[in-house]
Amino acid sequence: VQVEESGGGLVQAGGSLRLACVASGDIFRLNAMGWYRQAPGKQREFVARISSGGVTTYADSLEGRFTISRDDAKKSVYLQMNSLQPEDTGVYYCAIGTTTIVEYNAWGQGIQVTVSS
């Protein structure tokens, strides 16, 4: 399974970005999908998750600004990010689950999001 993110870039504080992630390869079933991020000098942290049934979960600090969604027909997951702040800067990673062994068995290479003040 291959995973590719898109939609990152540079945005001013208060702006919005929409990240997209598409999975490809031998996929029988799409389970949970999620987003994580890693700020410079910090550990990777959870951002959002969406189950196969569409149930969403967010990091406490992000709920209300970020929205995760999925389109199984396109094997894609999205992250709409609004009211971005400089502390949202980092590399964002998409995670895909296609097995029952682990929650996420495929990760993207990450995409840079930079929010300027």
N, C-alpha and C positions, 0 to 999 in steps of 0.2 A: 504494500500500500504506500503510495506517495502522497504527500501533502504539500500544497503550495499556497502561501499567503500572498495577498496583494492589498493595495489601498493605503499603505503607510505614507509618511512624508512629513513635511514641516507645516505647522499651522500655528497661528497666533492664539494666545490665551483667549478662551471664550469661544473658540471655533469648534468645528466638528470634523470628524473623519469617520469613514465607514471601511472597516477591514473586511476582507473576504478570504475564504479559505476553501479550496476545492480538493477533494480526495480523488485519487485515481488508482487503478490497478485491480487486483482480484478482490472485490468486495462483495461478500454475500449479504452482509447486513450492517447497517450503520447503527451503532448504539449511542452512547453519550458522546457529545462533542463539547469542546471547551476552549477557553482562551486563558493564557497565562502571560505574565510579563516580567521583565527583569530590568530594573533601573540600574544605571551605572554604580558599581560598587555594592550592589545589594543582591540578595538571593532572589531566585525566581519566585513569584507569588501568584496565587490564584486570582483570576479576574471574574470569570463567569463560566457557567456550565448549562447545557441544555440536554435533557434526557431524550431518549427515543420517542417518548410520549409528549415531548414539548414542555416539560416542567423545567423552569429556569431557576438558577441559583446564582447569586452575585456575592462578591466580596462586600462586606458591610459598607465600606467607605465609597463604593462605586454605585450602589443601587440608586436608581433615579437619574443617573447621568448616562449610564451604559445600558444598552439593550442587545441581548444575544438572540439570534433567530437562526432557523435552519431551513433548507430546501432539499429534502432527500432526493427528489428527482434530479437535482443538479449535483448531488453529493457535496453540498456546500453548507458552510456555517458562516454567519456574519456577526460582526460586532459594530454596532452603531455607537459612536462615542460623541457625546455632546458636552458643551461647557468645559472643554478641555483646559487643564491647568498645567503649569510647568512640571509639577510633580507626577504627571501622567507620562512624562517622557521615559522612553525605554524601548526595549525590543519586545515585541509581542509575538507570542507563539500560539499556533493552533494545535490542538490535540484531538485525535480521532480515535474512537473505539470501534473495532470491528470484530472482536472476539469476546468470549466470556471469561478469558483467563485473567486479563487485567483490564482496568477501566479504559486506559489509553494505550494503544499499541503502535500508534503512528504519530509523529510530531513533525511539524514544519521546521524549516531552518530559521524562522523568525523574520520579522520585518520591523524596521525602525520607525518609531513615532517620536517626533520631536515637537514639543510645544514651547514656543518662545513667549517671553513675558513682555 
